[in-house]
């Protein structure tokens, strides 16, 4: 677990925590066919949330695979091309049985994106079989990840498996093909707290991430690299709303959240990228009320907050932004008291009543 602390331009403290997550799937043979058995996954992590792909809810992944024969390394034969492998009654199945070719060397690749196959709208997937040796790999190209398309994306591969021939004494000679899935995006959310006096109440709404890179290309050897771009052809202002749990899919219902309840947004997925400039924005609106009755008469102010920072999003990491609201952050002038360094001196009296006359008897 890594922890970092920095400040947004608006002055709000933001703490980040991050951790990696991997899941395992065993793929094992049935007879001499290439088959898939029940998934055997690690327990769900404590930071898993609704929408994360885990061992409990992964029901489909897309598999790619090829083999080469001895002496024919330059001629790979593709045997899986994005075939859907689905879990049915506890068993993994696919259409069109493939069989192991004895002595051939196999490499398998798999991904899952909310249990659906990527198409040209949100990315394309394919094997790069023109590459040499270990550079033959699965490429996820032009993957879109923003307010329009936002899902967990997991990836796995297992390469250089030599298929063994069947014998009378060993009709199932080939070992399990094990897929260990990893989350290859970055996950973010935000939590709000207040340092205002208890007799003030703050509500938050319209939390947005703006001007981030929303399209990228992934491969196992290069990761996302520096491929992420801002695709303004798809959307002029790249904006993604961080919705609260009470909001619907469009982010419109029950958008207002009391900061006194330390509201935490739902998480969102972004393409991993380390920004050099502070041009990514975190925007939200705050309303400050005197008292708990949120009437127009009690509204002290309503203000849109805009922070700029350079995220350092890493693949497979989860970041929580802890945003503390203070009067300084809200650009409010506090009521303060002071005492002058030099007090006024005592003024001499001019009254004759101060004259006292004594006489002797």
C-alpha positions as CSV (number, residue, x, y, z in Angstrom):
1,X,0.0,0.0,0.0
2,X,1.4,3.4,-1.1
3,X,0.3,6.7,0.4
4,X,1.0,10.2,-0.9
5,X,-0.1,13.6,0.0
6,X,-0.4,16.8,-2.1
7,X,-2.5,19.9,-2.5
8,X,-4.8,20.9,-5.2
9,X,-4.6,24.4,-6.6
10,X,-7.8,25.2,-4.6
11,X,-6.0,24.4,-1.4
12,X,-7.8,21.3,-0.5
13,X,-5.7,18.5,1.0
14,X,-5.9,15.3,-1.1
15,X,-4.5,12.0,0.1
16,X,-4.0,9.1,-2.3
17,X,-3.8,5.4,-1.5
18,X,-3.2,2.7,-4.1
19,X,-2.9,-1.0,-4.3
20,X,-2.7,-3.7,-7.0
21,X,-5.2,-6.4,-7.6
22,X,-4.9,-9.7,-9.5
23,X,-7.3,-12.6,-10.0
24,X,-6.6,-16.2,-11.1
25,X,-8.5,-18.4,-13.5
26,X,-7.4,-22.0,-14.3
27,X,-8.0,-23.2,-17.8
28,X,-7.5,-27.0,-18.0
29,X,-7.9,-29.6,-20.7
30,X,-10.7,-32.1,-21.2
31,X,-9.5,-35.2,-23.1
32,X,-7.3,-33.9,-25.9
33,X,-9.4,-30.8,-26.4
34,X,-8.5,-27.3,-25.2
35,X,-11.1,-26.7,-22.5
36,X,-11.9,-24.4,-19.6
37,X,-12.8,-25.6,-16.1
38,X,-14.3,-23.7,-13.2
39,X,-12.5,-20.5,-12.3
40,X,-10.3,-20.7,-9.2
41,X,-9.8,-17.1,-8.1
42,X,-8.2,-15.4,-5.2
43,X,-10.7,-14.1,-2.6
44,X,-12.2,-10.8,-3.5
45,X,-10.1,-7.9,-2.3
46,X,-11.4,-5.6,0.5
47,X,-11.3,-2.6,-2.0
48,X,-13.5,-4.3,-4.6
49,X,-16.6,-2.4,-5.4
50,X,-19.7,-2.7,-7.6
51,X,-18.5,-2.9,-11.1
52,X,-15.1,-4.4,-10.4
53,X,-14.5,-7.7,-12.1
54,X,-13.7,-10.3,-9.4
55,X,-13.8,-14.1,-8.9
56,X,-17.4,-13.8,-7.9
57,X,-18.8,-12.0,-10.9
58,X,-16.5,-12.8,-13.9
59,X,-18.8,-14.7,-16.2
60,X,-17.2,-14.2,-19.6
61,X,-13.8,-13.4,-21.1
62,X,-12.5,-13.2,-24.6
63,X,-9.7,-15.6,-25.5
64,X,-7.0,-15.4,-28.2
65,X,-4.4,-18.0,-28.9
66,X,-1.9,-19.4,-31.5
67,X,0.7,-22.1,-31.8
68,X,3.8,-22.8,-33.8
69,X,5.3,-26.1,-34.8
70,X,8.9,-27.1,-34.4
71,X,11.0,-25.6,-37.2
72,X,8.1,-23.3,-38.2
73,X,8.4,-20.5,-35.7
74,X,7.8,-17.9,-38.4
75,X,4.4,-19.4,-39.3
76,X,2.1,-19.0,-36.3
77,X,-1.3,-20.7,-36.5
78,X,-4.1,-18.8,-34.8
79,X,-6.6,-21.0,-33.0
80,X,-8.6,-18.5,-30.9
81,X,-9.6,-15.1,-32.2
82,X,-11.6,-13.3,-29.6
83,X,-13.9,-16.3,-28.8
84,X,-16.2,-15.8,-25.9
85,X,-15.6,-18.2,-23.0
86,X,-18.6,-18.2,-20.7
87,X,-19.4,-19.7,-17.3
88,X,-22.4,-22.0,-17.4
89,X,-23.4,-24.2,-14.4
90,X,-19.9,-23.7,-12.9
91,X,-18.0,-24.7,-16.1
92,X,-16.3,-22.6,-18.7
93,X,-17.5,-23.3,-22.3
94,X,-17.0,-22.0,-25.8
95,X,-18.2,-22.8,-29.3
96,X,-16.2,-25.0,-31.6
97,X,-13.9,-27.3,-29.8
98,X,-10.2,-26.9,-30.4
99,X,-7.7,-29.7,-29.9
100,X,-4.1,-29.7,-28.7
101,X,-1.5,-30.4,-31.5
102,X,1.2,-32.6,-30.0
103,X,4.7,-30.9,-29.7
104,X,3.3,-27.5,-30.8
105,X,4.1,-24.4,-28.6
106,X,1.0,-22.5,-27.6
107,X,0.4,-18.9,-26.3
108,X,-3.0,-17.8,-24.9
109,X,-4.3,-14.3,-24.1
110,X,-7.6,-13.2,-22.5
111,X,-9.4,-10.0,-21.5
112,X,-12.7,-9.0,-20.1
113,X,-14.5,-5.6,-20.2
114,X,-17.7,-5.8,-18.3
115,X,-18.3,-9.2,-19.9
116,X,-18.7,-7.7,-23.4
117,X,-16.4,-7.8,-26.4
118,X,-14.8,-4.6,-27.5
119,X,-15.8,-3.3,-30.9
120,X,-14.6,-0.4,-33.0
121,X,-16.6,2.1,-30.9
122,X,-14.7,1.7,-27.7
123,X,-11.5,-0.1,-28.9
124,X,-10.2,-2.9,-31.1
125,X,-8.4,-6.1,-30.0
126,X,-6.2,-8.4,-32.1
127,X,-3.1,-10.6,-32.1
128,X,0.0,-9.1,-33.6
129,X,1.3,-12.3,-35.3
130,X,3.6,-10.4,-37.6
131,X,6.0,-9.6,-34.7
132,X,8.9,-11.8,-33.9
133,X,9.0,-14.3,-31.1
134,X,8.0,-12.9,-27.7
135,X,6.7,-9.7,-29.3
136,X,3.7,-11.6,-30.6
137,X,1.1,-10.5,-28.3
138,X,-2.4,-9.2,-27.8
139,X,-2.9,-5.5,-28.6
140,X,-5.9,-3.5,-27.3
141,X,-5.9,-0.5,-29.6
142,X,-7.7,2.9,-29.2
143,X,-9.4,1.9,-26.0
144,X,-11.8,4.6,-24.9
145,X,-12.3,5.2,-21.1
146,X,-14.3,8.3,-20.1
147,X,-17.8,9.4,-19.2
148,X,-19.2,7.6,-22.2
149,X,-17.5,4.2,-21.7
150,X,-16.4,3.3,-18.2
151,X,-15.8,-0.3,-17.2
152,X,-13.2,-2.4,-15.4
153,X,-10.8,-4.0,-17.8
154,X,-8.8,-7.1,-16.9
155,X,-6.1,-8.9,-18.9
156,X,-4.2,-12.2,-18.7
157,X,-1.8,-14.3,-20.7
158,X,0.0,-17.6,-20.6
159,X,2.7,-18.2,-23.2
160,X,5.1,-20.9,-24.4
161,X,3.1,-24.0,-23.4
162,X,4.2,-27.2,-25.1
163,X,1.4,-29.6,-25.9
164,X,2.1,-33.2,-25.0
165,X,0.8,-36.2,-27.0
166,X,-1.8,-38.5,-25.6
167,X,-0.8,-42.0,-24.6
168,X,-2.7,-45.1,-23.5
169,X,-1.5,-44.6,-20.0
170,X,-2.0,-40.9,-19.9
171,X,-5.0,-39.8,-22.0
172,X,-4.9,-36.2,-20.5
173,X,-1.3,-35.2,-20.6
174,X,-1.5,-31.5,-20.9
175,X,-1.2,-29.3,-17.8
176,X,-3.7,-26.6,-16.8
177,X,-3.5,-23.4,-18.7
178,X,-3.6,-20.9,-15.9
179,X,-4.8,-17.3,-16.5
180,X,-4.0,-14.7,-13.8
181,X,-6.1,-11.7,-14.5
182,X,-4.9,-8.2,-13.6
183,X,-6.8,-4.9,-13.5
184,X,-5.0,-2.8,-16.2
185,X,-6.8,0.5,-15.7
186,X,-6.6,3.0,-12.8
187,X,-9.6,3.3,-10.4
188,X,-10.4,6.6,-8.6
189,X,-13.0,8.1,-6.3
190,X,-13.3,11.0,-3.9
191,X,-14.4,11.6,-0.3
192,X,-15.3,15.0,1.2
193,X,-14.9,16.3,4.7
194,X,-15.5,19.8,6.3
195,X,-13.6,21.9,8.7
196,X,-16.4,24.5,9.0
197,X,-18.0,25.1,12.4
198,X,-20.7,22.6,13.3
199,X,-23.5,25.2,12.9
200,X,-22.7,25.4,9.2
201,X,-23.8,22.8,6.7
202,X,-22.2,22.2,3.3
203,X,-23.6,20.2,0.4
204,X,-21.6,19.0,-2.6
205,X,-22.8,18.3,-6.2
206,X,-21.6,18.0,-9.7
207,X,-18.2,16.4,-9.0
208,X,-16.3,16.1,-12.3
209,X,-12.9,15.2,-13.7
210,X,-12.1,17.3,-16.8
211,X,-9.4,17.4,-19.5
212,X,-7.9,13.9,-19.0
213,X,-6.6,11.5,-21.6
214,X,-9.4,9.2,-22.7
215,X,-8.0,7.0,-25.5
216,X,-5.0,4.7,-25.3
217,X,-3.4,1.5,-26.6
218,X,-2.3,-1.4,-24.3
219,X,0.1,-4.3,-24.8
220,X,1.7,-6.6,-22.2
221,X,5.3,-5.5,-23.0
222,X,4.7,-1.8,-23.2
223,X,1.7,-1.4,-20.9
224,X,-0.1,1.9,-21.8
225,X,3.2,3.7,-22.2
226,X,2.7,7.2,-23.4
227,X,0.0,6.3,-25.9
228,X,-2.9,7.9,-24.1
229,X,-4.3,11.0,-25.9
230,X,-7.2,13.4,-25.5
231,X,-9.6,12.5,-28.3
232,X,-11.5,15.7,-28.9
233,X,-13.1,14.3,-32.0
234,X,-15.2,12.1,-29.8
235,X,-16.0,14.8,-27.2
236,X,-15.1,18.5,-27.3
237,X,-14.7,18.8,-23.5
238,X,-13.6,15.4,-22.1
239,X,-15.6,15.3,-18.8
240,X,-16.4,12.4,-16.5
241,X,-18.7,12.8,-13.5
242,X,-17.9,11.1,-10.2
243,X,-21.4,10.1,-9.2
244,X,-22.5,9.6,-5.6
245,X,-24.1,6.2,-4.6
246,X,-27.6,7.8,-4.6
247,X,-27.3,9.0,-8.1
248,X,-28.6,7.0,-11.1
249,X,-26.7,6.0,-14.2
250,X,-27.0,9.5,-15.6
251,X,-25.9,11.2,-12.4
252,X,-29.0,13.3,-12.1
253,X,-31.0,11.9,-9.1
254,X,-30.1,12.9,-5.6
255,X,-26.9,14.7,-6.7
256,X,-26.6,16.8,-3.5
257,X,-24.7,15.2,-0.6
258,X,-24.1,16.6,2.9
259,X,-20.5,17.0,3.7
260,X,-21.3,16.4,7.4
261,X,-21.9,12.8,6.3
262,X,-18.5,12.5,4.7
263,X,-19.9,11.5,1.3
264,X,-17.8,9.3,-1.0
265,X,-18.3,9.2,-4.7
266,X,-18.7,6.0,-6.7
267,X,-15.4,5.1,-8.3
268,X,-14.5,5.6,-12.0
269,X,-11.9,4.0,-14.3
270,X,-9.3,6.0,-16.1
271,X,-6.4,5.2,-18.5
272,X,-3.1,5.0,-16.6
273,X,-1.0,8.1,-17.4
274,X,1.6,10.2,-15.6
275,X,0.8,13.8,-16.4
276,X,3.6,16.4,-16.5
277,X,1.4,19.5,-16.4
278,X,-1.3,20.6,-13.9
279,X,-4.0,20.8,-16.6
280,X,-6.3,18.0,-15.3
281,X,-9.2,19.5,-13.4
282,X,-11.3,18.4,-10.4
283,X,-14.5,20.5,-10.4
284,X,-17.5,20.5,-8.0
285,X,-20.1,22.9,-6.6
286,X,-20.5,23.7,-2.9
287,X,-23.4,25.3,-1.1
288,X,-22.8,26.7,2.4
289,X,-25.8,27.0,4.7
290,X,-26.1,28.6,8.2
291,X,-27.8,25.8,10.1
292,X,-29.3,22.5,9.0
293,X,-32.3,24.0,7.2
294,X,-31.3,24.4,3.6
295,X,-33.5,27.3,2.6
296,X,-32.7,30.3,0.4
297,X,-32.7,32.5,3.5
298,X,-30.0,30.3,5.1
299,X,-27.8,30.1,2.0
300,X,-24.5,31.8,2.7
301,X,-23.0,31.2,-0.6
302,X,-22.9,28.9,-3.7
303,X,-19.7,28.5,-5.5
304,X,-18.1,26.3,-8.2
305,X,-14.7,25.0,-7.1
306,X,-12.0,24.2,-9.7
307,X,-8.7,22.5,-8.9
308,X,-5.8,21.7,-11.2
309,X,-3.3,19.0,-10.7
310,X,-1.0,16.5,-12.5
311,X,-2.2,13.0,-11.6
312,X,0.3,10.2,-11.5
313,X,-2.1,7.4,-12.4
314,X,-0.5,3.9,-12.5
315,X,-1.8,0.7,-13.9
316,X,-3.7,-1.5,-11.5
317,X,-3.8,1.1,-8.7
318,X,-6.7,2.5,-6.8
319,X,-6.7,6.2,-5.7
320,X,-9.0,7.9,-3.2
321,X,-8.9,11.7,-3.2
322,X,-9.6,13.0,0.3
323,X,-10.9,16.6,-0.1
324,X,-11.1,18.8,3.0
325,X,-13.2,21.9,2.7
326,X,-12.3,25.0,4.7
327,X,-13.2,28.7,4.6
328,X,-9.9,29.3,2.8
329,X,-10.7,26.7,0.2
330,X,-14.2,28.3,-0.3
331,X,-12.5,31.7,-0.8
332,X,-14.4,33.1,2.2
333,X,-13.1,35.9,4.5
334,X,-13.2,34.8,8.1
335,X,-14.5,37.0,10.9
336,X,-11.5,37.7,13.2
337,X,-10.7,40.0,16.2
338,X,-7.5,41.7,17.2
339,X,-6.2,44.0,19.9
340,X,-3.9,47.0,19.0
341,X,-0.4,46.7,20.2
342,X,-0.5,50.1,22.0
343,X,-3.5,50.9,24.1
344,X,-4.7,54.5,24.6
345,X,-2.8,56.2,27.5
346,X,-4.6,57.5,30.5
347,X,-5.9,61.1,30.0
348,X,-5.3,63.7,32.7
349,X,-8.4,65.0,34.5
350,X,-9.3,68.7,34.3
351,X,-12.0,68.5,37.0
352,X,-11.5,70.6,40.2
353,X,-13.4,67.9,42.1
354,X,-10.1,66.2,42.4
355,X,-8.7,69.0,44.7
356,X,-8.9,68.1,48.3
357,X,-8.1,70.8,51.0
358,X,-7.0,69.9,54.5
359,X,-7.1,72.4,57.5
360,X,-5.9,72.1,61.0
361,X,-8.3,72.7,64.0
